[in-house]
Amino acid sequence: MRLFETKKEITRSDVEEVLGSGTTHAINMLKEMLEKELISKVGSGKLTRYVVK
């Protein structure tokens, strides 16, 4: 969630970079935050972005 302190929206690759992890771990983290309704998904495919609710 600290990513949102500096950016209004983030991408999967932003999460990978901050966590130092691979794609699968980043996707799972984003899915978990979506399920908890902490973030919203905007767009699809390569243009997918995530914003704080």
C-alpha positions, 0 to 999 in steps of 0.5 A: 500500500505504500506504493500509493503514497507516491503514485495514484495508480500502480501496475503489477510490475510496480508491485514486482519491483517493490517486493523483489518478487516474480509475477505470480506473487505480485498477481496473488498480492493484487488479487488479495487486495482486490478481494479485501476491496482495498483497491480497484482494477482499471482496464485490462491486459497490459493496460491494467492499473490499480487504484485505491478505493 
